[in-house]
Amino acid sequence: MELKEVIGRRRSMRFLRPYKPVEREKIQKMLEAARLASFWGNVQALRAVVIERATAPPKVVAALPAGTAIGGFQFRMAPVVIVWTLDWSLLSVQGNRLHELVDAGALGVDLEKSHNYLDSTLIPFFSAAMDGIKQGGITELDCGQGIAQATLVAYEEGLGTCLLGCPNDRKLRRALGLPDHVKVLVLQTVGYPAEDPEGGGQRPRLPFEERFSLNSWDNPFPRDPAVVKELEAARMLCRPAPLPYRREELGFLQHQYGLAEVFGDEVPNIIQEMMTPDTESGEAK
Ligand SMILES: Cc1cc2nc3c(=O)[nH]c(=O)nc-3n(C[C@H](O)[C@H](O)[C@H](O)COP(=O)(O)O)c2cc1C
């Protein structure tokens, strides 16, 4: 499948087939894609723990936020959940990654001069600026690139995924044994979709001209209709949501899986769960 079509047809799939296992090879391909993503200074701070429902210890499965009203049913349905994390400890050895880039011929021209420059200037600069770098969001941004690549590969492999925030990660952190220097970024449910592949159509996006500018903030980047046509033909730009049968599809899925209305009376449970003292630590979860 062409990349443009993958980009255009991927949807967040919230309804998965709980009974259909996901082949490990496919998860590996997602992780391989994440591994190759570009990262500032080649730091590669994106790490992941894959939770495979069929093989995970019960305490790990129980630590997934499956009780929350909105995303909870997605965790209950997913054969696999990827816990995407950022390992801050890798920033302290970032200098090693830069030297590797020089050795690989990816940075600088003259090897000796480049290594010297790293040691005398660039690495000390990054060390001094590290707090600002951490707060600037660039590291999370790069993690996002890896997660995006994994998501596109999942789609190409016929899988459905959805990224979900973890409202409170303490239970999960403990169950997975995450060290303090690791931050949970987002959880990704993975499985075979129970929804129609179109997922009800391409989800709404703000108009192109409102989001992208040319040469100055208030000058919209011109959207060429011929390019739009080309991307429609390449199936990158698809029919917008909601497709005519989407309401019926959602009603069917809700009935099929015995789901309560997700935006019903249960919503305050999320808050209740976050405020409930954690039995092991005595803290709020
Ligand atoms: C980083 C990230 C976090 C997200 N977190 C949640 C979440 O906590 N709960 C949820 O229902 N959807 C979550 N989503 C899914 C978005 O709601 C979804 O991407 C959006 O509605 C657009 O739909 P699409 O992915 O099909 O294009 C998240 C998406 C991203 C990229």
The ligand as a Gaussian input file, in Angstrom:
#p B3LYP/6-31G(d) Opt

LIG

0 1
 C       -1.241000      11.728000      21.586000
 C       -2.690000      11.328000      21.468000
 C       -3.421000      11.076000      22.612000
 C       -4.751000      10.697000      22.517000
 N       -5.446000      10.441000      23.663000
 C       -6.738000      10.064000      23.575000
 C       -7.472000       9.782000      24.767000
 O       -6.969000       9.894000      25.893000
 N       -8.753000       9.382000      24.654000
 C       -9.347000       9.248000      23.431000
 O      -10.512000       8.880000      23.404000
 N       -8.663000       9.498000      22.271000
 C       -7.391000       9.904000      22.317000
 N       -6.678000      10.154000      21.161000
 C       -7.317000       9.909000      19.849000
 C       -7.819000      11.187000      19.200000
 O       -9.020000      11.548000      19.808000
 C       -8.007000      10.949000      17.702000
 O       -6.731000      10.816000      17.147000
 C       -8.762000      12.063000      17.030000
 O      -10.102000      11.998000      17.417000
 C       -8.693000      12.032000      15.530000
 O       -9.123000      10.802000      15.021000
 P       -8.220000       9.944000      14.054000
 O       -7.030000       9.490000      14.841000
 O       -9.085000       8.798000      13.603000
 O       -7.831000      10.805000      12.896000
 C       -5.367000      10.568000      21.233000
 C       -4.618000      10.835000      20.080000
 C       -3.308000      11.217000      20.187000
 C       -2.531000      11.500000      18.919000

